[in-house]
Amino acid sequence: MERLVELRARCQRQTNSIVTPMGDEMFYRYQQSLIDEAATTVGALLQRSSLTNRPTSPAVPSSRESKN
């Protein structure tokens, strides 16, 4: 996630640079939108992953498992 933030900052610098050829800033803006989308997706997946990896109480054996 940190690398996406760094990459987006680099695209932002390129977009705002006075030496960026006219028209090329649209390419960098497009890259920024892709990075934003990827960061949103990764953030959601990490959040979902942290919710599913929470420790739970030990499972109680069902009545079928306790019968031999």
N, C-alpha and C positions, 0 to 999 in steps of 0.2 A: 504494500500500500504506500509505503514511504517513497518507493521508486516512482510510482505513478504521480505523486505530488511533485517530486523533483522534475519529472518529465514535463508536467503541465506548466511549471514555472519557467522551464526553458522555452517552451512554445510561446508563453506569454511574452517573454523577453524578445523573441524573434518577431512576434506580431507588432510589438511596440517600437522596434528598432527603426531608425531612419534609413538604415542601409538595406533594409529588406526591399527587394524590387517590387514595384507596384503590381498588384495582383497576387503576388505570392503570399501576402498576409492571409488570404482566404484559405490557402492550404494549411497554414498554421492554426487558423481558427477551427478548421475542420478537425485537425489533429486534437485540438483542445476538447472539442465536443466528444470525440471518441474516448479520450482519456477520462473525461468526466463520467461518461456512461460506464466505462470499465470500473472506475473507482466506486461508483454507486453499486454496481453488481457485486464487486468483491466485498464491499462493506456489508451488503445484505447477506451474502453467503457466510461471512465471518460471524455476523451477529446470529444467524440461524445455527451455525455450527456451535457457537458458545452456548446457545440455549439447549441444544440436544446433547451436549457433553456434560451437563450438570450431573453431579452424583445423585443417585436415587437411593431410596431405602432398599434393603435386601428384599428380594422377592420371597413371598410366602409360597411354599409348595402347594400346588393344587391338590385336591382330594384324589385325583387320578394318579399323581406321582407318588403319593404316600402309600398307596395300595401296592402290595407286591404279589 
